Amino acid sequence: MTTVLTYLLVAISAILCFLIVLQSKGTGLSLAPGSGDFGKFEKRGPEKILHIITTGFVVAFVVCATLIFFLAA
């Protein structure tokens, strides 16, 4: 069982890395004071879908890693 979960964790982490690279660049610290980008907090369209999918894979990663931790003991 832990072998299957380990393979699943590796697959999820690879997909998660790919999804994070796809995220739009330049949004991390662009909301610093003086940048004039205040108020742009809402995600729309494909950006919102990508964000939801990434969040889902993060939750799956945490659940899978937790299951491996408790089943390996």
DSSP file (Angstrom, degrees, kcal/mol; ACC not computed):
  #  RESIDUE AA STRUCTURE BP1 BP2  ACC     N-H-->O    O-->H-N    N-H-->O    O-->H-N    TCO  KAPPA ALPHA  PHI   PSI    X-CA   Y-CA   Z-CA
    1    1 A M     >        0   0    0      0, 0.0     4,-2.1     0, 0.0     5,-0.2   0.000 360.0 360.0 360.0 -42.2    0.0    0.0    0.0
    2    2 A T  H  >  +     0   0    0      1,-0.2     4,-2.2     2,-0.2     5,-0.1   0.817 360.0  58.3 -69.0 -27.1    2.8    2.4    0.8
    3    3 A T  H  > S+     0   0    0      2,-0.2     4,-2.2     1,-0.2    -1,-0.2   0.923 107.4  46.2 -65.9 -43.1    4.5    1.7   -2.5
    4    4 A V  H  > S+     0   0    0      1,-0.2     4,-2.4     2,-0.2    -2,-0.2   0.916 113.4  49.3 -64.3 -42.9    1.4    2.7   -4.4
    5    5 A L  H  X S+     0   0    0     -4,-2.1     4,-2.5     2,-0.2    -1,-0.2   0.859 108.8  53.5 -65.5 -34.4    1.1    5.9   -2.3
    6    6 A T  H  X S+     0   0    0     -4,-2.2     4,-2.2     2,-0.2    -2,-0.2   0.926 110.3  46.1 -66.2 -43.8    4.7    6.7   -2.8
    7    7 A Y  H  X S+     0   0    0     -4,-2.2     4,-2.2     1,-0.2    -2,-0.2   0.897 113.2  50.6 -63.7 -39.3    4.3    6.4   -6.6
    8    8 A L  H  X S+     0   0    0     -4,-2.4     4,-2.7     2,-0.2    -2,-0.2   0.895 109.0  51.5 -64.0 -40.1    1.2    8.5   -6.4
    9    9 A L  H  X S+     0   0    0     -4,-2.5     4,-2.4     2,-0.2    -2,-0.2   0.897 109.6  49.4 -64.4 -40.7    3.0   11.1   -4.3
   10   10 A V  H  X S+     0   0    0     -4,-2.2     4,-2.0     2,-0.2    -2,-0.2   0.915 112.8  47.6 -64.4 -42.6    5.8   11.3   -6.9
   11   11 A A  H  X S+     0   0    0     -4,-2.2     4,-2.3     2,-0.2    -2,-0.2   0.921 112.7  48.4 -64.8 -43.7    3.3   11.8   -9.7
   12   12 A I  H  X S+     0   0    0     -4,-2.7     4,-2.6     1,-0.2    -2,-0.2   0.906 111.0  50.7 -63.2 -41.1    1.4   14.5   -7.8
   13   13 A S  H  X S+     0   0    0     -4,-2.4     4,-2.2     2,-0.2    -1,-0.2   0.876 109.8  50.0 -67.0 -36.1    4.6   16.3   -6.9
   14   14 A A  H  X S+     0   0    0     -4,-2.0     4,-1.9     2,-0.2    -1,-0.2   0.924 113.7  45.3 -66.3 -43.7    5.7   16.3  -10.6
   15   15 A I  H  X S+     0   0    0     -4,-2.3     4,-2.5     1,-0.2    -2,-0.2   0.894 111.9  53.1 -65.0 -38.9    2.3   17.6  -11.7
   16   16 A L  H  X S+     0   0    0     -4,-2.6     4,-2.3     2,-0.2    -2,-0.2   0.893 107.1  51.1 -64.3 -40.5    2.3   20.2   -8.9
   17   17 A C  H  X S+     0   0    0     -4,-2.2     4,-2.0     1,-0.2    -1,-0.2   0.919 111.0  48.9 -61.1 -43.3    5.8   21.5  -10.0
   18   18 A F  H  X S+     0   0    0     -4,-1.9     4,-1.5     1,-0.2    -2,-0.2   0.909 111.4  49.2 -63.2 -42.8    4.5   21.8  -13.6
   19   19 A L  H  X S+     0   0    0     -4,-2.5     4,-0.7     1,-0.2    -1,-0.2   0.869 109.7  51.4 -66.2 -36.4    1.3   23.7  -12.4
   20   20 A I  H >< S+     0   0    0     -4,-2.3     3,-0.7     1,-0.2    -1,-0.2   0.886 107.9  52.1 -68.6 -37.6    3.4   26.1  -10.2
   21   21 A V  H 3< S+     0   0    0     -4,-2.0    -1,-0.2     1,-0.2    -2,-0.2   0.837 105.1  57.6 -66.1 -31.3    5.7   26.9  -13.2
   22   22 A L  H 3< S+     0   0    0     -4,-1.5    -1,-0.2    -5,-0.2    -2,-0.2   0.698  82.6 108.5 -71.6 -18.7    2.5   27.7  -15.3
   23   23 A Q  S << S-     0   0    0     -3,-0.7    24,-0.0    -4,-0.7    -3,-0.0  -0.209  86.5 -88.8 -60.1 151.0    1.4   30.3  -12.8
   24   24 A S    >   -     0   0    0      1,-0.1     3,-0.5    23,-0.1     2,-0.2  -0.333  44.7-129.2 -65.2 140.5    1.7   33.9  -14.0
   25   25 A K  T 3  S+     0   0    0      1,-0.2    -1,-0.1    -3,-0.1    -4,-0.0  -0.531  80.8  34.5 -90.2 155.8    5.0   35.5  -13.3
   26   26 A G  T 3  S+     0   0    0     -2,-0.2    -1,-0.2     1,-0.0     4,-0.1   0.569  84.2 102.7  83.5   9.5    5.6   38.9  -11.6
   27   27 A T    <   +     0   0    0     -3,-0.5     4,-0.3     2,-0.1    -2,-0.1   0.532  59.8  79.5-100.1  -5.9    2.6   38.7   -9.3
   28   28 A G  S    S+     0   0    0      1,-0.2     3,-0.3     2,-0.1    -1,-0.1   0.987 114.3   5.2 -67.1 -62.0    4.5   37.8   -6.1
   29   29 A L  S >  S+     0   0    0      1,-0.2     3,-1.3     2,-0.1    -1,-0.2   0.177  99.1 104.3-109.4  16.5    5.9   41.2   -5.0
   30   30 A S  T 3  S+     0   0    0      1,-0.3     7,-0.4    -4,-0.1    -1,-0.2   0.655  71.9  67.1 -73.3 -11.4    4.3   43.4   -7.6
   31   31 A L  T 3  S+     0   0    0     -3,-0.3    -1,-0.3    -4,-0.3     3,-0.1   0.147  73.2 131.2 -92.6  20.4    1.8   44.5   -4.9
   32   32 A A  S X  S-     0   0    0     -3,-1.3     3,-1.9     1,-0.1     5,-0.3  -0.356  74.4 -79.8 -68.1 152.6    4.6   46.3   -3.0
   33   33 A P  T 3  S+     0   0    0      0, 0.0    -1,-0.1     0, 0.0    -2,-0.0  -0.274 118.7  25.6 -56.3 134.6    3.9   49.9   -2.0
   34   34 A G  T 3  S+     0   0    0     -3,-0.1    -2,-0.1     0, 0.0    -3,-0.1   0.399  89.6 104.9  93.9  -1.9    4.4   52.3   -4.9
   35   35 A S  S <  S-     0   0    0     -3,-1.9    -4,-0.1    -5,-0.0    -3,-0.1   0.704  77.9-135.3 -85.5 -17.9    3.7   49.8   -7.6
   36   36 A G  S    S+     0   0    0     -4,-0.3    -5,-0.1    -5,-0.1    -6,-0.0   0.632  74.2 111.6  77.2  12.5    0.2   51.1   -8.4
   37   37 A D    >   +     0   0    0     -7,-0.4     3,-1.4    -5,-0.3     2,-0.1   0.143  36.1 136.4-105.2  19.2   -1.2   47.6   -8.6
   38   38 A F  T 3   +     0   0    0      1,-0.2    -6,-0.0    -6,-0.1     3,-0.0  -0.421  63.4  34.4 -68.2 141.6   -3.4   47.8   -5.5
   39   39 A G  T 3  S+     0   0    0     -2,-0.1     2,-1.1     1,-0.1     3,-0.4   0.339  81.3 112.3  97.6  -5.6   -6.9   46.3   -6.0
   40   40 A K    <   +     0   0    0     -3,-1.4    -1,-0.1     1,-0.2    -2,-0.0  -0.522  35.1 118.4 -97.1  66.4   -5.9   43.5   -8.3
   41   41 A F        +     0   0    0     -2,-1.1     2,-0.4     2,-0.1    -1,-0.2   0.585  45.9  92.1-105.4 -13.7   -6.6   40.7   -6.0
   42   42 A E        -     0   0    0     -3,-0.4     2,-0.3     1,-0.0     6,-0.0  -0.696  63.8-145.3 -91.9 131.6   -9.3   38.8   -7.9
   43   43 A K        -     0   0    0     -2,-0.4     2,-0.3     4,-0.1    -2,-0.1  -0.732  21.5-172.4 -91.4 142.5   -8.4   36.0  -10.2
   44   44 A R    >   -     0   0    0     -2,-0.3     3,-1.2     4,-0.0     4,-0.4  -0.954  40.0 -16.9-135.2 153.1  -10.5   35.6  -13.4
   45   45 A G  T >> S-     0   0    0     -2,-0.3     4,-1.8     1,-0.3     3,-0.6  -0.232 124.7  -2.1  63.0-136.5  -10.8   33.1  -16.2
   46   46 A P  H 3> S+     0   0    0      0, 0.0     4,-2.6     0, 0.0    -1,-0.3   0.804 130.8  61.1 -61.6 -30.2   -8.1   30.6  -16.9
   47   47 A E  H <> S+     0   0    0     -3,-1.2     4,-1.8     1,-0.2    -2,-0.2   0.895 106.0  46.7 -64.0 -39.0   -6.0   32.1  -14.1
   48   48 A K  H <> S+     0   0    0     -3,-0.6     4,-2.3    -4,-0.4    -1,-0.2   0.903 112.1  49.7 -69.3 -41.6   -8.7   31.2  -11.5
   49   49 A I  H  X S+     0   0    0     -4,-1.8     4,-2.4     1,-0.2    -2,-0.2   0.919 111.4  49.2 -62.8 -43.6   -9.1   27.7  -12.9
   50   50 A L  H  X S+     0   0    0     -4,-2.6     4,-2.3     1,-0.2    -1,-0.2   0.878 110.5  51.3 -63.4 -37.8   -5.4   27.1  -12.8
   51   51 A H  H  X S+     0   0    0     -4,-1.8     4,-2.3    -5,-0.2    -2,-0.2   0.904 110.6  47.8 -65.4 -42.4   -5.3   28.3   -9.2
   52   52 A I  H  X S+     0   0    0     -4,-2.3     4,-2.1     2,-0.2    -2,-0.2   0.907 112.4  48.8 -65.9 -42.4   -8.2   26.0   -8.2
   53   53 A I  H  X S+     0   0    0     -4,-2.4     4,-2.1     2,-0.2    -2,-0.2   0.912 111.5  49.9 -64.0 -42.4   -6.5   23.0   -9.8
   54   54 A T  H  X S+     0   0    0     -4,-2.3     4,-2.0     1,-0.2    -2,-0.2   0.909 109.8  50.9 -62.9 -42.1   -3.2   23.8   -8.1
   55   55 A T  H  X S+     0   0    0     -4,-2.3     4,-2.2     1,-0.2    -1,-0.2   0.896 108.7  52.3 -62.8 -39.8   -4.9   24.1   -4.8
   56   56 A G  H  X S+     0   0    0     -4,-2.1     4,-2.3     1,-0.2    -1,-0.2   0.897 109.7  48.2 -62.3 -41.2   -6.5   20.7   -5.3
   57   57 A F  H  X S+     0   0    0     -4,-2.1     4,-2.2     2,-0.2    -1,-0.2   0.838 108.9  54.0 -70.4 -31.5   -3.2   19.1   -6.1
   58   58 A V  H  X S+     0   0    0     -4,-2.0     4,-2.3     2,-0.2    -2,-0.2   0.924 109.8  47.4 -65.8 -43.0   -1.7   20.7   -3.0
   59   59 A V  H  X S+     0   0    0     -4,-2.2     4,-2.5     1,-0.2    -2,-0.2   0.923 112.3  49.4 -63.2 -43.6   -4.4   19.2   -0.9
   60   60 A A  H  X S+     0   0    0     -4,-2.3     4,-2.5     1,-0.2    -1,-0.2   0.883 110.2  51.8 -61.8 -38.6   -3.9   15.8   -2.5
   61   61 A F  H  X S+     0   0    0     -4,-2.2     4,-2.5     2,-0.2    -2,-0.2   0.924 111.2  46.0 -63.2 -45.9   -0.2   16.0   -1.9
   62   62 A V  H  X S+     0   0    0     -4,-2.3     4,-2.3     2,-0.2    -2,-0.2   0.910 114.2  48.1 -66.2 -42.4   -0.6   16.8    1.8
   63   63 A V  H  X S+     0   0    0     -4,-2.5     4,-2.4     2,-0.2    -2,-0.2   0.928 113.6  47.1 -63.5 -44.7   -3.2   14.0    2.2
   64   64 A C  H  X S+     0   0    0     -4,-2.5     4,-2.3     1,-0.2    -2,-0.2   0.911 112.8  48.5 -64.7 -43.1   -1.0   11.5    0.4
   65   65 A A  H  X S+     0   0    0     -4,-2.5     4,-2.1     1,-0.2    -1,-0.2   0.882 111.9  50.0 -65.3 -37.8    2.1   12.5    2.4
   66   66 A T  H  X S+     0   0    0     -4,-2.3     4,-2.3     2,-0.2     5,-0.2   0.908 109.9  50.3 -66.8 -41.7    0.2   12.2    5.7
   67   67 A L  H  X S+     0   0    0     -4,-2.4     4,-2.5     1,-0.2     5,-0.2   0.913 110.4  49.7 -62.0 -42.9   -1.2    8.8    4.7
   68   68 A I  H  X S+     0   0    0     -4,-2.3     4,-1.7     1,-0.2    -1,-0.2   0.913 109.9  52.3 -62.1 -41.5    2.3    7.6    3.9
   69   69 A F  H  < S+     0   0    0     -4,-2.1     4,-0.4     1,-0.2    -2,-0.2   0.928 115.5  38.9 -60.5 -46.8    3.6    8.9    7.2
   70   70 A F  H  < S+     0   0    0     -4,-2.3     3,-0.3     1,-0.2    -1,-0.2   0.813 116.8  49.1 -78.4 -29.7    1.0    7.1    9.3
   71   71 A L  H  < S+     0   0    0     -4,-2.5    -1,-0.2    -5,-0.2    -2,-0.2   0.745 104.6  59.4 -80.4 -22.2    1.0    3.9    7.3
   72   72 A A     <        0   0    0     -4,-1.7    -1,-0.2    -5,-0.2    -2,-0.2   0.639 360.0 360.0 -80.0 -13.6    4.8    3.5    7.3
   73   73 A A              0   0    0     -4,-0.4    -1,-0.2    -3,-0.3    -2,-0.1   0.479 360.0 360.0 -75.9 360.0    4.9    3.4   11.1
